[in-house]
Amino acid sequence: MKTLSNTTKRTSLAALFSLAIVGFAIATPSHADEMMQSQVLAAHTSELNTQMMQAEQALELELEQQTSEQVAAAESQFVAKICQHNDLGYDAETSSCIR
């Protein structure tokens, strides 16, 4: 069996070293791109979360106002029915029965 000469060994080692350098050079930008994409994704996610919270707060405020208006109207109708049932007048301004 023939052994490898020193020149062949050096050439093989140099080729292997070159391959490692090229592989590292290719992998590094890919990793950098992944990190950049991750940062962009995190920024977008944060922005979406902020917008979603603002939209939820606006919706909550709107629903709260609608509910308050509906409760006030229902109370007014209830008092008006009580007044009518007792043959009394109803004052919508004060939401009370009048004699």
trRosetta pair geometry for C-beta under 8 A, 3 or more apart (Angstrom, degrees):
i j d omega theta_ij theta_ji phi_ij phi_ji
4 8 4.5 -122 -172 87 98 125
4 9 5.2 120 120 -58 122 86
4 12 7.5 -25 -174 -1 153 142
5 8 4.8 95 55 7 77 102
5 9 7.0 -140 96 -5 41 88
6 9 5.5 -54 -146 37 34 114
6 10 6.2 33 155 -19 67 105
7 10 5.8 -54 -147 37 29 109
7 11 6.2 28 154 -18 64 108
8 11 5.7 -53 -144 38 30 111
8 12 6.1 31 155 -19 64 108
9 12 5.8 -56 -147 38 28 110
9 13 6.2 26 155 -17 64 109
10 13 5.7 -56 -144 40 30 111
10 14 6.1 31 155 -20 65 107
11 14 5.7 -53 -145 37 29 111
11 15 6.3 31 154 -20 63 106
12 15 5.7 -53 -146 36 30 111
12 16 6.3 30 154 -18 64 107
13 16 5.6 -53 -145 38 31 112
13 17 6.2 33 154 -19 64 107
14 17 5.6 -53 -145 39 30 113
14 18 6.2 33 153 -20 64 106
15 18 5.7 -53 -146 37 30 113
15 19 6.3 33 152 -21 63 106
16 19 5.6 -52 -147 34 30 114
16 20 6.5 33 152 -20 63 103
17 20 5.7 -52 -151 33 32 113
17 21 6.5 32 151 -18 64 104
18 21 5.7 -53 -148 36 33 111
18 22 6.3 31 154 -16 66 106
19 22 5.8 -54 -144 39 30 110
19 23 6.1 33 155 -20 64 108
20 23 5.7 -55 -146 38 28 113
20 24 6.3 29 155 -18 64 107
21 24 5.8 -56 -148 37 29 110
21 25 6.3 30 153 -21 64 107
22 25 5.6 -54 -146 36 31 113
22 26 6.4 28 155 -17 65 106
23 26 5.9 -57 -148 37 30 108
23 27 6.1 23 157 -15 66 112
24 27 5.8 -59 -140 41 29 108
24 28 6.1 37 161 -31 66 106
25 28 6.1 -46 -141 24 25 113
25 29 7.7 17 165 -7 55 99
26 29 7.2 -65 -164 36 29 98
26 30 6.8 24 149 -15 62 116
27 30 5.6 -66 -154 41 36 116
27 31 6.2 36 154 -21 72 107
28 31 5.8 -56 -148 35 30 109
28 32 6.3 30 153 -18 65 106
29 32 5.2 -52 -145 38 37 115
29 33 6.2 43 153 -23 68 101
30 33 5.6 -49 -149 33 31 113
30 34 6.5 33 150 -19 62 103
31 34 5.6 -50 -150 34 34 113
31 35 6.5 35 151 -19 64 103
32 35 5.6 -52 -149 36 33 111
32 36 6.3 34 151 -19 66 105
33 36 5.6 -54 -146 37 32 112
33 37 6.2 33 154 -18 66 106
34 37 5.7 -53 -145 38 30 111
34 38 6.2 35 152 -23 63 107
35 38 5.5 -53 -148 35 31 115
35 39 6.4 31 153 -19 64 104
36 39 5.7 -53 -149 35 31 110
36 40 6.3 31 152 -17 65 106
37 40 5.7 -53 -145 39 32 111
37 41 6.1 35 154 -21 65 107
38 41 5.7 -53 -145 37 29 113
38 42 6.4 31 153 -20 63 105
39 42 5.7 -51 -147 35 31 112
39 43 6.4 31 153 -19 64 104
40 43 5.7 -54 -149 36 32 111
40 44 6.3 29 153 -16 65 106
41 44 5.8 -54 -145 39 31 109
41 45 6.1 33 155 -21 65 108
42 45 5.6 -54 -145 37 29 114
42 46 6.3 32 155 -21 63 105
43 46 5.8 -54 -150 35 29 112
43 47 6.4 29 153 -17 64 107
44 47 5.7 -55 -148 38 32 111
44 48 6.2 32 154 -18 66 106
45 48 5.7 -54 -145 38 30 111
45 49 6.3 33 154 -22 64 105
46 49 5.7 -53 -148 34 30 113
46 50 6.5 31 153 -19 63 104
47 50 5.7 -54 -151 35 32 112
47 51 6.4 28 154 -15 65 107
48 51 5.7 -56 -145 41 32 109
48 52 6.0 34 155 -22 66 109
49 52 5.7 -55 -144 37 28 112
49 53 6.4 30 156 -20 63 105
50 53 5.9 -55 -149 34 29 110
50 54 6.5 26 154 -16 63 106
51 54 5.7 -56 -149 37 32 111
51 55 6.2 31 154 -18 66 107
52 55 5.7 -54 -145 38 31 110
52 56 6.2 32 154 -19 65 107
53 56 5.7 -54 -145 37 30 111
53 57 6.3 31 155 -19 64 106
54 57 5.8 -54 -147 36 30 111
54 58 6.4 30 154 -18 64 106
55 58 5.7 -54 -147 37 31 111
55 59 6.2 31 154 -17 65 108
56 59 5.7 -55 -145 40 31 111
56 60 6.1 35 154 -23 65 106
57 60 5.6 -51 -144 35 30 113
57 61 6.4 32 155 -19 63 105
58 61 5.8 -54 -150 36 30 111
58 62 6.4 30 152 -18 64 107
59 62 5.6 -55 -147 38 32 112
59 63 6.2 28 156 -16 66 107
60 63 5.9 -56 -145 40 28 108
60 64 6.2 32 154 -22 63 108
61 64 5.6 -54 -146 35 29 114
61 65 6.5 29 154 -18 63 105
62 65 5.8 -55 -151 35 30 110
62 66 6.4 29 153 -17 65 106
63 66 5.6 -52 -145 38 34 112
63 67 6.1 36 155 -21 66 106
64 67 5.7 -53 -145 36 29 112
64 68 6.4 31 154 -20 63 106
65 68 5.7 -53 -148 35 31 112
65 69 6.4 30 154 -17 64 106
66 69 5.7 -57 -150 37 31 111
66 70 6.2 29 153 -18 66 108
67 70 5.7 -55 -146 38 31 111
67 71 6.2 31 155 -20 66 106
68 71 5.8 -53 -144 36 29 110
68 72 6.3 30 155 -19 63 107
69 72 5.8 -54 -147 37 30 111
69 73 6.3 29 154 -17 64 107
70 73 5.7 -54 -146 38 31 110
70 74 6.2 31 155 -19 66 107
71 74 5.7 -55 -145 38 30 111
71 75 6.2 32 155 -20 65 106
72 75 5.8 -53 -146 36 29 111
72 76 6.3 31 154 -21 63 107
73 76 5.6 -55 -149 35 30 114
73 77 6.4 30 154 -17 65 105
74 77 5.8 -54 -148 37 31 110
74 78 6.2 34 152 -22 65 107
75 78 5.6 -55 -147 35 31 113
75 79 6.3 27 157 -15 66 106
75 95 6.8 26 122 -170 102 141
76 79 6.0 -56 -147 38 28 107
76 80 6.2 30 153 -20 63 109
76 92 6.7 43 -159 -139 122 79
76 95 5.4 -93 -107 -122 78 107
77 80 5.6 -55 -146 37 31 114
77 81 6.4 32 154 -20 65 104
78 81 5.9 -54 -153 33 30 110
78 82 6.6 30 150 -18 63 104
79 82 5.5 -51 -149 35 36 113
79 83 6.3 38 152 -20 66 104
79 90 6.8 132 121 -139 88 112
79 95 5.5 91 57 175 161 81
79 96 6.8 -70 176 -101 139 30
79 97 7.0 -142 173 -44 92 81
80 83 5.7 -52 -148 36 32 113
80 84 6.3 31 153 -18 65 106
80 90 4.5 41 -121 -135 74 165
80 92 7.8 12 -80 -88 116 80
81 84 5.6 -54 -144 38 32 111
81 85 6.1 36 154 -24 65 107
82 85 5.6 -54 -147 35 29 114
82 86 6.4 8 159 -1 64 110
82 97 6.8 -95 103 -57 95 126
83 86 6.2 -72 -149 49 27 97
83 88 4.4 -97 -161 81 78 96
83 89 6.5 -39 170 106 128 17
83 90 4.2 149 72 -76 160 91
83 96 8.0 119 -76 156 127 35
83 97 3.9 178 -106 -105 102 98
83 98 7.8 25 -144 22 132 55
84 87 7.6 30 -174 -80 33 29
84 88 7.6 -96 -60 54 21 62
84 90 7.0 -28 -46 -36 78 122
86 97 6.8 7 68 -144 126 156
88 97 4.1 40 118 -173 141 115
88 98 6.4 158 172 64 98 37
88 99 6.2 -52 -135 -94 100 48
89 97 6.9 129 74 -165 47 62
89 98 4.4 -34 76 66 103 94
89 99 7.3 -128 26 -38 95 1
90 96 7.7 175 -152 95 59 27
90 97 6.1 -41 -99 -106 59 56
90 98 7.1 175 -90 16 9 86
91 94 4.8 17 109 40 120 96
91 95 7.3 -74 93 -18 73 13
91 96 5.5 -7 54 61 105 71
91 97 7.5 143 13 -133 84 6
91 98 5.0 77 -31 -30 108 120
92 95 6.7 21 -159 -78 34 57
